[in-house]
Structure formats: C-alpha cells, structure tokens
Amino acid sequence: MPSPEVQVANRRLARRLLFVAVGMFGFGFALVPLYNVFCDITGLNGKTGRIALEEALTTQVDEARWVTVEFDATVNGGLTWDFRPEVKKVRIHPGAMGEATYLATNPSARTIVGQAVPSVAPGVASLYFKKTECFCFTQQMLAPGETKRMSVRFIVDPELPREVTTMTLSYTFFEVPEKAVARAGPPGPV
C-alpha cells in the first residue's frame, strides 16, 4: 500500500488530469463559435455578412467608384446538380443594391435537398459584402429534373478599401443528409 504522501499526490494528479480533460471538452464546444467570431472580425474564410433591407436602402451610394462582382458556382463532389450563375459578373457602385441569380438543376431520378455555402474573395472584401436576401439562407429542395432560379440581393459597403476593385462571390452546394433534413424540417421559401 502506498504511503499517505503518495496517495495525496495521486489524488492531486487525478484532479488535475480531470480538470484538463473537462477544460479540453469545453474548449472543443467553444471552438466553432470562437472561429466564427474570429472570421467575422478578420474577414478570413470569406464569410459574408447579412444586413436588413431597410438598412441597406439607407446606405449612401458612392457614385465615384465602381466595383466588379464576379459570380462563381460549384457543387460538392457528392452532389449531382448542375449549378451556375446566370451572369458571370456585374459592375456596381458601392452602396447600391445588386442582385444576381443562379440556376440549379437536379438531373437525377431522386429528390435532393441542398445547402449553399457562400464565400467572398479576397478575404478582406467579405467584411464589406452584405446580403439582404439569399438562397443560401435556407435549404433548397429540387425534385427529379427540376430547375430552380435562385436570387441573391446584396450591397457592397462603401467603406470597402479603395484598392479592392474586384471581388468574387462563390457558392458551393452540398447535399444535406436525409437525417439533417428530417431534423430541420422542410426547406423554407426562397
């Protein structure tokens, strides 16, 4: 049997290891929200912002500048949809409302639910790209052979650094697993 000093040391070590394990578990839970805050602050990962339509309509338009917004579309390897923007790029004044439409077609023989994930490049531009309406806000369901026209309405903040004259809005569509669709309920309106 170990001495009383060794028993005390073992209990102390066990408490410390338990504390470290609980701390690591808590950090794992906090990692995603912390990462999202980090991306919002730094503009890394190309995440875009959201703005209320009323607020967007009151934004001062900078008619002395033009920004080119290019549109890109891809699908994740597991999704069989055809997905593309109707227009490849637009020129817009910062502060003015812009709109783009994308077409998605489900050529398969089964109904598929997808979710679009947006990204803006260069990363610093994502801090100044705000959407008022977007098909990426909800899951999209396409029946076999169905084609859907989906819109995104946006504004480029006039505070966009002057050296940024072109930005790319890119969407990647992923198939939503059936379990996740059942949990979330049916997709909302576009």
N, C-alpha and C positions, 0 to 999 in steps of 0.2 A: 504494500500500500504506500502511495506517495506521501511525502511529508506534508504537513499543513501549509507550508510556504509554497510548495509546488502546486497543491490544489488551488490555492488562491490565485497563483499566476495563471493556471489553466483556465479558471473561470473568467479572469480578466481578459485573456486572449480570446475566449469563446465570445464574450460580449462584444469585443472589438470587431471580430470577424462577422458577427451577426449585424452590427451597426454598418459595416462596409457593405454587406450583402443587401440590406434594406436601402441604403443610400444608392447603390447601383441600380436597384429595381426602380426607385423613384426617379433617378436620372433618365432611365430608359423611357418612362412615361412622359417626362418633360421634354425630351429631345425634339419631338416633332413640333410642338408649339414654339419652342425656342428657335428652331431652324426657320419656321415661318416668320417670326419676328425679325430674325437676322436678315432674311431675304427682303422683307418689307423695308427695313432700314437701309440696307446697302444696295438693293436693286439686283443683287445676284440671283441667279437661277431664272431670270427673265419673267418672273411672275408679274402679272398685270394687276392694276387696281380697278376698283369699281367706284362709280360715282352716281349719285341720284340725277335723274334727267333735269329736274328743276335747277340743281346746282350747275350742271353742265351748260344749260341755256343762259346762265348769267355770267359765264366766263367771258372775259374780254378777248376778242379776236385780234391777233397780231397780223394785220394785212400786209406788213412789210416783209414777211418771211414766208417761205414755202418749205414744207417737209414732205418727202416722199415716203409713203407707207406701202411696203410690199407685202403680199399675202402668199402664204405657203401652206400646204396641207399634206399630211402623211397619215398613214394608218399603221398601227402596231402590227407586227408580223402575224399575229393570230387572228386578225380581223380581215374578212374578205371584201369589205366595202370598197367602192370607188369613191374617192373623196377629193374635191378640188375647189379652188376659188373660182368664181365666175370672171373676176377681173384680177390680173396679176399685180397691179399697183395703182395708187391714186396719189395725186398731189393735193395737199390740204394746207390751209393756213392754221398755225397753232391757235387753239381756242375755238375753231369752227367744228361743228358736228360732222362726223364722217360716218359712212355706212358701207359695209361690204357684205356680199352674200356668197355662201358656199353651197355646193351641191354634194349630196351624199346619196349613193345608190347601193342597195343591197342586192347583188346578183345571185345570192344563194337561195336555196329552197326552204330556208327556215327564217323565222322572225328573230332578229338580233337587236339587242339593246346596247348602245354605245355611249361613251362619255368622252367629250373632247377636253384636252388639256392644253391651255394656251401657253405661249412663250413669246417674249419680245427680245430681239437682238438689235443693237448691242445692249448689254445688260443695264447700263445706266439709263437707257431710254425707257425701260419698263417702269421706272418711277414716275414717268410723265405720260404714260399711256393708260387712259382710264376708259372703262366700258360702262355704258348705261344699260345696255341690253345685249345679251349674248346667248347663243345656243349652248355654250359651254356651261351655263349656269344650271342646266338640267340634263338628265339622261335623255337620249334620243332613241326611240324605237322605230325600226324600219321592218316592214313586212317583206316577204319574198318578192323581189322585183321592184320594190317601191323606191322612188326617188324623192328626196325632200330638199327643198330650198330653205336654207337657214341663214339668219341675219346676225350681224354684229354691228352695234352702233357704238361709236367711240369718239373720244376727244383727245387731242394731243395738247397737254398743258403748255401754255405759252412760256412757262419757266424752263422748258427744255433747253439745255445748253446749246448755244448757237453753233458749236462745231458738229452737232448731230443734225445732219440734213436728210438722212435716210434711215429708216428702221424697218424691221421685218416682223410682222405678226404671223406666227406659225402655230398651227394646231395639229396635235396628234390625237387621233381617235383610238380608243381602246375598247375592247368588248367588255361589258360588265358581266361578271359571272352570274349565273341564274340565282344563286343564293343571295347575292347582294341586291339583285333586282327585287326579289321577294321581300327582303328586309326593308328596303327603301320605299316600296310601293311602286305604283305605275309612274312612268315618267311624266313630268309636268308639261304644261304647254310651252311652245317655243315663242 
